[in-house]
Structures are given as structure tokens and as C-alpha cells.
Amino acid sequence: MPPRNRHFHTREPFHHDDRLTLDRAEGPFSFLNPTRAHFDHSGSISKKTPEDVETSQETVDREAEHQIPKHYSGSDVPAKNIKFLWRSRDNRKGRHPLLVQRPKPGEEAYFVTPRKTSDPREVLKTIVKTLTYYPIWDISWLVAFIFTWGSVVWVLNGFFVWLPVAAPSTEFNGEIYYGGGITAFIGAIVFFETGSILLIFEAINANNTGCFGWAVEQLFDEDDQQKEGTARLRVVANRHHCHHHHQNRRNFVGKHSPLTVVEAQPPLRQGGKKAWRWFPSWHDLRTHYLHEFGFLAGSAQLFGATVFGISGITALPGIYNHLTPEWRLNAAYWIPQVIGGSGFIVSSTLYMLETQQKWWKPAPHLLGWHIAFWNLVGALGFTLCGSLGLAYKNSGAQYEAGLATFWGSWAFLIGSYLQLYESLSKNPVEEVPSDQVFAVTQ
């Protein structure tokens, strides 16, 4: 039997969908589930000749029969090859990555796809969206939104506890005691704990059947004649082809949208079980979730946030100033920060490894990797703050502890905002430069 990371032990995506064929699956550790898989579409040129594309047009027509044939738009870009990439993180977040290969001069392009999502115009559109669009029904957006505001609160906390030490003339009465204590409580309990619980729900309810998320349409030139007699297919993002629970605007119970087209709807579960789950069964936990990066990382995050929350409570005015002698302060305030921060380190490391092809090979070309990286920096800052706090009577340690909270909070804010950006970019398009790269990487 191949290693666990080279095949889907259970819950293979798209196993019910004859439009998509599994090319390969892979992951960084042999004892954990795959974190990515490549699928060829029935009209993929990488496996078929132009004649085969015409043969597969019947399948495409079935997909797009509810659509009116489209013309070129300003954002259409020709593509020679396409692949549909399943990644465990993207699947949890309700995203549908598309790999495209642009044609060289003189080569035929059988597909038309949107611009790559790293194009400055697409980046700007998504940035504007983070400020103007609030899909509260989307659990991934909700997680990112909560963590972003939680990080803002921690940045304020960093100012309250570090600035009076760095610049004593700026201190106002009760700044550290009230400002630092109350913001620590709000950041730790209201935001970090709530967001961590939602991360577990997100992992438990990750789509296990696979979600296509794209519409494939026949494209016509201005004179409604196919160019040079070759089938040209347009791949376009379409939420009606998505059955992730993130798209359901009516409620927060995880069912696919009632507007989802029939071809994209998932098969019914045995026994008519609800699509949304609050807790996994023991069998599912043992056979699937304990081998799943997202669940393991979310569990470490929840553990860290829960322990860290102890220091958030003891930071409140009226509690913090009564923690004497010093060993009580260490046990109730500083040590929970160290343990909780260590949980954040484990969680961020797992999230970062999830995005990598090899455990030793960073993936800076992926947004998810940067999110985990900045969260790891923030986790190191918070853990360092707790460690230095054990020597808080030392003025140098006090300064460095406050500074660690300050830069750690900013790192968390960067990671959280990138996560907010990620949650609103549901159909990323990634380009690969050559046939060899298209075949073996990403």
C-alpha cells in the first residue's frame, strides 16, 4: 500500500465526479493525509488532442446548458493547458485553485481563463473587497475577521504596556494597569478563543466530496464562429458551481446554496445526515481527523488560546495586582502565556507545513504559507513575552517583554489581514511557465 500522503485513505475528493480524473496526490508527511491533489478535466488539452476536445464538448455542454454562450471579456487570457488543483487548506477555506499554462508565441490556446490572481488589478480588487464586503455567513471569513480585530486589540495592548517603558513621558494614569489589562482580556478571550473554536468547526466541516467551483463555457468570437474551427472553452468562476457551505448566504448550518446547479451538487449523505457537524464521530476522528493538518493545527490553536486565556483573565484590574507573592503571578499570568504561546507556535508551524510540498521546502509563492509564517512570528513574540515576564523585576526584561508583545501583535495583524484577503479570493488562478513545471510541481 502506498504511503498515506500519496493516496486518499478515505474521502477522496471528486470520486463521484466523472468530469475530473485524479492525476496524483501528495503531502509533506507519509503518516498524514494528502494536502494537495491534481485533477484533469474531461476537456483538458494536457491529456487530449483537439479532436478529443470536440468529443468531450458534450460533457461541457451539459455543464453550461444553463449559460448563454459568452464572448471575450477584458479579463480573459488564453491558456494552453489547465489543471484543477485541490489543496486541503484551500478546500477548508472554500477556495478552488486553477493552474494554467499560457501558450508560447505561435501555439494554439484551447482555453480562456481569468487573469492570474497575483495581477495588480486583481490584488487591488480583493483589497477593496476586504473593506467593503462582509459575508458573515462564511465561517472562513468570520475566523479571519475575528482574528484581525483581535490582533488590532493586541496592537493597542502593545502600545499600552511597552510605550510607557520605552518613553515614560507618554504614560498616563492607569495606562498599563487598566489599558493593558482590559485589552489583554478582550484580545485573549473575546477574539482568540472565539476564533480558535471556529477554526475547529471549519476543519470538521471541510468539504469532503470535492468542489469544482468553475463553470466551463463554449466561447464564440464576435462573428459567432469558432476560431479556426477549434473548440475554445472559457473557464470562469461561478458560485453556482460551488457547494462549499461558505457560499450559503441564508444560514450558518453548512448546506450548499439552493442556487447550486445540479451538476455541482454533492451526493446525498447516507441516512440523510446534516451537512453541518458540531463534533466528529470517534470513528471519523480516529480514521481521518487525527491525520488531517487542519484539524491538528486547529486543535493546537484552541489549546493554546484556552491556556493563554488564563493570563487574559488574570490581567484584569483587581486580579493582577493581587497576585502575590511572585510565584502566584508567575503561575497564573506568565506561565500560561508561555504554554499558550507554545500552542500557537505548534499551530502556525503545522499550518505552514500544510502548504509545503516537502516539510523542508518553504512555499513563499502561496498566500497560505505567508499567513502561517506571520502567525508563527506573532506566536514567537507572545511566547517570548511570557518567558521574559518571569524576570519582570528586571527593567531590561520588562522592556523586552513589552516589545515582544508589540512586534508579535503586529505580526498577528499582518497574518490575520492576509487571511481575510484569502477568504475573499475564492477562485485563485496560478500560472506555471512550462510543460515540465506544469507536469511536476505546484
Secondary structure, DSSP 4 states (H G I P E B T S, - for coil): ---GGGS-SS--TTTT-TTEEEEEEE-S-TTS--SEEEEEETT-TTT--HHHHHHTHHHHHHHHTTSPPB---TT-EEESEEEEEEEHHHHHTT---EEEEPPPTT----EEEPPPTTSHHHHHHHHHHHHH---TT-HHHHHHHHHHHHHHHHHHHHHHHHHHHH-GGG--TTIIIIIIHHHHHIIIIIIIIHHHHHHHHHHHT--SS----EEEEEB--TTS--GGG---EEEEE-GGG---GGG--S-SS-PPPTTS-GGGSPPPPGGG--S--SS--HHHHHHTGGG-HHHHHHHHHHHHHHHHHHHHHHTSTTTGGG--SHHHHIIIIIHHHHHHHHHHHHHHHHHHHHT-SSTTS--TTSHHHHHHHHHHHHHHHHHHHHHHHTTTTSHHHHHHHHHHHHHHHHHHHHHHHHHHHHHT--S-EEEE-SHHHHHH--
